[in-house]
Amino acid sequence: MKRNRRRFLRDASLTALGSRLKVREASTQDPGSMVVIDPKPLFEISPHLYMQFMEPLGTTDGSVEAAWDYEADNWRKDLIDLVKNLSPG
């Protein structure tokens, strides 16, 4: 059977609609089996936790690569001045 775009879109739409109805049907049957996520923060997150992301964490991404001064073989001074206030000490 040859598929065409119109038939594919029709079938995909019906499949999506059917799966959505199944989810609704399942959620109305047993309310105890639902997972509810409350987006309200429970506590304040320390800004010091984000300091670990200044390291490559096992891989080197572009931001770490761009922060290195290859001529001086050290971190760029402007970057150090910018993140100095993030130091926990």
One Martini backbone bead per residue (centre of mass of N, CA, C, O) as a GRO file, in nm:
protein
   89
    1MET     BB    1   0.094   0.038   0.025
    2LYS     BB    2   0.063   0.364  -0.052
    3ARG     BB    3   0.191   0.657   0.077
    4ASN     BB    4   0.061   0.964   0.177
    5ARG     BB    5   0.035   1.261   0.323
    6ARG     BB    6  -0.265   1.265   0.394
    7ARG     BB    7  -0.275   0.986   0.531
    8PHE     BB    8  -0.060   1.037   0.742
    9LEU     BB    9  -0.197   1.278   0.885
   10ARG     BB   10  -0.451   1.127   0.963
   11ASP     BB   11  -0.319   0.897   1.127
   12ALA     BB   12  -0.158   1.074   1.324
   13SER     BB   13  -0.400   1.224   1.443
   14LEU     BB   14  -0.552   0.974   1.549
   15THR     BB   15  -0.325   0.873   1.731
   16ALA     BB   16  -0.301   1.123   1.910
   17LEU     BB   17  -0.594   1.128   2.004
   18GLY     BB   18  -0.601   0.842   2.126
   19SER     BB   19  -0.375   0.887   2.337
   20ARG     BB   20  -0.517   1.119   2.485
   21LEU     BB   21  -0.769   0.960   2.570
   22LYS     BB   22  -0.619   0.745   2.736
   23VAL     BB   23  -0.506   0.938   2.948
   24ARG     BB   24  -0.775   1.042   3.051
   25GLU     BB   25  -0.893   0.769   3.125
   26ALA     BB   26  -0.669   0.689   3.330
   27SER     BB   27  -0.699   0.948   3.519
   28THR     BB   28  -1.012   0.888   3.599
   29GLN     BB   29  -0.992   0.610   3.746
   30ASP     BB   30  -0.706   0.674   3.930
   31PRO     BB   31  -0.604   0.926   4.139
   32GLY     BB   32  -0.361   0.771   4.295
   33SER     BB   33  -0.172   0.743   4.014
   34MET     BB   34  -0.091   1.031   4.022
   35VAL     BB   35   0.135   1.291   3.927
   36VAL     BB   36   0.226   1.576   4.124
   37ILE     BB   37   0.363   1.896   4.044
   38ASP     BB   38   0.518   2.140   4.243
   39PRO     BB   39   0.666   2.455   4.152
   40LYS     BB   40   0.710   2.541   4.430
   41PRO     BB   41   0.936   2.658   4.629
   42LEU     BB   42   1.090   2.537   4.937
   43PHE     BB   43   1.379   2.674   4.883
   44GLU     BB   44   1.679   2.819   4.888
   45ILE     BB   45   1.937   2.859   4.660
   46SER     BB   46   2.259   2.849   4.650
   47PRO     BB   47   2.506   3.021   4.469
   48HIS     BB   48   2.744   2.807   4.528
   49LEU     BB   49   2.645   2.566   4.346
   50TYR     BB   50   2.734   2.699   4.060
   51MET     BB   51   3.050   2.675   4.067
   52GLN     BB   52   3.084   2.387   3.935
   53PHE     BB   53   3.018   2.507   3.632
   54MET     BB   54   3.320   2.619   3.582
   55GLU     BB   55   3.368   2.342   3.515
   56PRO     BB   56   3.377   2.076   3.286
   57LEU     BB   57   3.276   1.794   3.393
   58GLY     BB   58   3.442   1.594   3.172
   59THR     BB   59   3.398   1.844   2.977
   60THR     BB   60   3.449   2.062   2.703
   61ASP     BB   61   3.326   2.366   2.657
   62GLY     BB   62   3.302   2.677   2.515
   63SER     BB   63   3.321   2.850   2.778
   64VAL     BB   64   3.588   2.732   2.880
   65GLU     BB   65   3.753   2.780   2.626
   66ALA     BB   66   3.702   3.102   2.623
   67ALA     BB   67   3.843   3.146   2.925
   68TRP     BB   68   4.116   3.085   2.791
   69ASP     BB   69   4.457   3.193   2.789
   70TYR     BB   70   4.699   3.095   2.567
   71GLU     BB   71   4.930   3.303   2.602
   72ALA     BB   72   4.928   3.284   2.936
   73ASP     BB   73   4.830   3.010   3.052
   74ASN     BB   74   4.535   3.117   3.153
   75TRP     BB   75   4.301   3.277   3.288
   76ARG     BB   76   4.101   3.520   3.229
   77LYS     BB   77   4.084   3.816   3.395
   78ASP     BB   78   3.789   3.906   3.334
   79LEU     BB   79   3.664   3.645   3.446
   80ILE     BB   80   3.772   3.650   3.732
   81ASP     BB   81   3.643   3.926   3.804
   82LEU     BB   82   3.347   3.834   3.749
   83VAL     BB   83   3.358   3.554   3.954
   84LYS     BB   84   3.471   3.629   4.239
   85ASN     BB   85   3.188   3.667   4.400
   86LEU     BB   86   3.132   3.338   4.399
   87SER     BB   87   3.302   3.290   4.626
   88PRO     BB   88   3.279   3.135   4.942
   89GLY     BB   89   3.549   3.294   5.082
   0.00000   0.00000   0.00000
